[in-house]
Amino acid sequence: MKKITIILLCALAFAACTNNQPEDNKNNQNNTNMENTAKVYLTREISPEALVKIYKALGVEAKGRVAVKISTGEGSNPNYLKPELIKDLVHEVDGTIVECNTAYGNGPGDEKDERNNSAVHWEVIRRHGFTDYFPVDIMDEYDEIRIPVKDQRHIKYDIVGGHMANYDFMIALNHFKGHPMGGYGGALKNLSIGCASSNGKAYIHSSGKMEKLDMAKLWTPEYIGDQDGFLESMAAAAQAVTNYFNKRQGIIYISVMNNMSIDCDCVDHPAPVKLEDYGILASTDPVALDQACVDIINNQQVTATNDPTDLLSRSHRTGNQEIYHCQH
C-alpha cells in the first residue's frame, strides 16, 4: 500500500503529519520516500470557504472548460452535497456540474424519483436546487463514448457520457459514505460508476458481461455476482477517466465527509446517519484520497453520538479493499 501524508489545513498555516508512522521514522524519511508519498490535504471545517481553501492548497489550477462531477442525489435522499455548500468552489473555477443517468429503478410508487432517464433526472436536479446556482449537464443525455482502459481483465473500454468530450479539466467532488455494493463510495466510485453512461454502469456492474443496459437481466445472478470482478471493473474505469483528463488539462479529487450513512446518495431512502461529520479531504491521487477516508473511518471510536460499526461492517463484507490492489 502506498504511503500517505495527511496535510492538515489550520487557519493559514499547514501542519504536516504522516499516517501510521512512528515519530523517528518521520524524522528520517529520505527524499526518495517523500517523492513516493501521496499527499492528502485535510480541513476539519466543512463550509463553502473551506472547499475553496482546500482546492487552492492543492496548487493545481482548474483550466479550460471545467467539469465538477458530483452525485446530485436520489429524489428523497437528503445526504447529497448541497448546492449551497459547493457553490463557492464551482463559481471559483467557473465550472459546470456534470452527472450521468443511472442503471436502476426504485420500484413501484417511486417512479418520480428515478434517475434512469434524463426527463425524471432533470426533475430531481431542479428539485435539489442545483439549477438555481449552476449550469448542469447530464453527460449521457444524448450520447455516449468509449474511452481506453489500461486493465482489460473484465472491461475492454469505459463507456462514459458523450459530453465528457466537451471538458478539459475535471474536479471529482465526492461525498464519502457507504454503498450497498462497493462498501463505500468515494473518489473511485464517482469516477467510475459516476461518469459511466447507463450502459456503462451496466457494463461495470456486470464485470463486462452487458454492454447494453437491459433492466430485466442486469440484476440477475447471470450478470451480477462476481463481486471481485465488479470492484476491479470499477477500478479500471476510474483509472480510465483519470487518464483521460490527465491527457487534457488535468483532474483533482476532493471528498467531503459529512452526512455519512451506510447507504449511497443513489439510495432513495438511506439508513440513518450514525457518524459525526469529519471534514474535507483533497488530493491529486484518488487512491490515496479514498484510503485516507477509509483510514479515518477505521480509526473512529464508538461514542454516544458517533458509531462507525455499520459502515465498517458493510465495507469489510463487500471487500472494498480490492479496489486498491487493482488500481496499483
N, C-alpha and C positions, 0 to 999 in steps of 0.2 A: 504494500500500500504506500502511496506517495506521502511524503511528509508535508504537513500543512502548517503555515504560520498564520495565526489569528492576529490581526492588527486592529486594536480597539480605538475607535474614534472618541476621544474625550475632549469636549469643547473644541479648541483649535489645535490641541496637541495630539500626537499619535503615540500610544504606548504599545509596544510590540511584545507578544508573549507567544511561545510555541507550545502547541498542544502536546500533552503526554510525554514531555521530556524532562529529565532531571535538570536542576539548575546548572550543574557543572557541564552537562552536555551543551546547553545553550551557549555558555561562555566559550566553548571550544570548537564551535562549528567553523569549518573552513569555507573558503569561497565556493568550492565545488558543491558542497552540501547546500549552501544558500541558493545557488543557481538552480538546483533541482527541487527547491521547496516552493510549493504553490502558496500564494498569498491570498488570504480571505480577510476582507475588512468587515468589522462589526461595529454597530452602534446599538445601544440598548434603547435608544429613543425611537419611537415609531410615530413619525409625523411627516407631512409634506416636505418640510425643511430638511429633515434627516435623510430623506430619499435623495434629494438634490446633493446634499453634502457627501453622501457615500458614493454617488455616481462620480462626482468630481475627484474624490480620493483615489479612484482607480487610475486616473491620469490618462484615460482613453477617450478622446473626443468622438462623439457620435456625429458622423459626417454624411452628407448627401441626404437621400430620402430615407428616413428612419422609421423602421417598424418597431413598435413596442408590443411584444407578444405577451398577452395575459389570458387568463380564463375570465370571461365576463360572467360566469356563474350560471348554474341551472336556475330555472324560474323562481322556485321557492326556497333556494339555498341562500342563507344570509351571510355566509362566511367569505365570499369572494372579496378581492381587493377593491375597495370602494373608489369611485372616481374622485371623490374629494381628497382622498389620501394620495393618489398618484398624479394629480393634476399638475403640480408644480414641476415634477420631473418631465412629464410628457410635453409640457409647454417649453421647458428649458431646451429640449432637443428638437422642438418643432416636429414631434412625432405623430404617427398615426397608429391607433390601436388596431391590432390585427388578430383575427380569430379564424377558426375553421369550423365547419359543421361537424356534428357528432355521428356516431355509428350505432345508435341505440334509440329506443323509445322508452318512455316511463310507464307505459301500460295504460289500461282503460281509465278514463277520468282525468288523466294528466296531460292530454294531448296539447293543451295550450302552452305547456312549459317545455315541450320537447324542442331540441335544437338541431334535429337531424335534417332539417331543410331550412333554406335561407329565410323564407317568409316568417316562420314562427321564431327563428333565431333572432331576426331583427326586432321582433316584438319584445323579446327578453332583454336585448341590448338597450333598447329605448327605456323599458320599464326600470332597468337598473341604473339609468341616468348617464350612461356613457356618451350618448349623442348630445347631451347638454353641454359637454365640455370639449369633445374631441371629434376629429374625423375618425370614422371607424370603417374597417374593411374586412369583410368575410372573404378570405383569400380564395376559397374554393367555390364561391357563389356561381361562377360561370365556367370555370375550367380547372384543370389540374396539370401538373408537370411531374416528370420523373427526374430525380437528381441522383448522382452516383453515391453508392455506399462502399466503404472500404472492406468491411467484414460481410461477406456474402454467404455466410453459413446458412442463413434462413431466408433472408430477403435479398433480391438481386439489385434493388434500387429502392429509393424512398419516394413515395407518391405524396406530393405536397400540394397545397393550394396554388393555383396558377399565378395568382397575384404576387407570390413571393418574388417573382422576377422583377417586380416594379420597385424593389427596395435595395438600397446599397448597404445598409447597416441595420443590425437588429439588437435591441435590448430585450433579453428574455427576462421578463419581470414576473417572478414566480411567487405563488402563495404556497408556502411549505405547510403540509398537512398529511393526513393519512390517505390511503387509497385502497379500495377493495381488492384489486388485483396486483398492483405494484407494491403494496406495503406502505409506501409513502409517495407523495407527489411533490417534486421539486423541479430543478432546472432540467434534468434529463427527460422527465415526462413532458414538460412544457415544450421542449424542443422536438420530441419525437411524436407522441400522440397529439400534442397540441398543434403542431404545424402540419400534420398529415390531413389530407382531404378525407371525406367519409370513406372513400375506397381505400385510401392509405391507412386509415385506422383499422379497417378490416384486415388489411394485408399484414400489419404489425401484430394485431391480436391473434391472428391465426398462424403466426410464425411463417408467413409466406405462402400459405395454402390457398388464400382467397384474395384475388386482385380486384374483383368487382363486388361491391357490397351486396350481400343477399341476407336480409334480416332473418328470413326463415331458417337459414342454415348457420349463420355466423356463430351463434352461442350454443351450438350443439357439440357434443363430445368429439365428433369427427374433425371439427375445426378448432375448437378450444380445448385445451387440456395439457398442452406442453408448456408448463409454467416457465421452465428454464428457457425454452425457445422464445416465448413471449418477451421475457426480460432481456434476452440477448438481442432480439429484434429491436426492442426499444433503444438499446444502447447503440446499435448500428445506425438507426435512423437519427438519433441525437447527434452522433458524430457527423452524419451526412449534412445536417443543417449547419453545424459549426463550420465544417469545411467549406460549405457553400458561401457563407458570409465572410470567412477569412480570405477567400479569393476576391472578395469585393472590398468594402471599406472596413469591415470588422464586425465583431459581436462581443457583447459583455453580458454578465449574468448577475441579477440581483434577486434575493429571496427575502420575503417578509414572513417572519414567524409570529403570526397573530391568528386568533380565531382558529386554533388548530384542533379540529375534530379528527376522529379516525377516518372520516369519510371525505372524499374529494369534493371539490366545488361542482363537479358534474353530477353529484347525487342530489336529487330534488329535496329529500327530507333527511338531512345528515344527522348522525348521532350527536348528542350534546357535547359541547366543548368542555374538556376537563383540565386542559393545560393553560397555565397563565401565559400571556403574551411575553415574548422574549426579546425581540429586536429585529434589526435588518442586517443582512449579510450580503456581501458583494465580492465578485472575483472575476478574473479573466479566464478561469478554469472551472467548467461546470461540474466536473467530477469532485474537485476539491470543495466546491461550494456545497454540493449535496452531502458530502462526507462530513463537513463541519456541522451542518444542520442535524444530521443523524447523531453525531457525537454529542451535541448539546442535549438532544432528547435522551440518549443513553445515560447521560450524567445527571438527569433530573431526579430529584428526590420526591417521594410521595409526602405531601402535606395535606392539610385540611382544604387548601384551595388549589392544589396542583397535583395531578395524578397522571403520570405517563404510562401506566400499566397497559391500558388498552391499545395505545398506539405502538408500544414496543411489542406486544403480543401479535398484533396484525403484521407488523413489519417483519418479525422473525418467522412467522408462519408462511409468508409468501416468498421468503428467500431473496429479499431485495438486494442483498449484498452482491449477488451475481452480476449486477449492473456494473460494478466497479471492475470486476475481473475481466468482463468482456470489453469494456471501454479501453482498458490498457492493452 
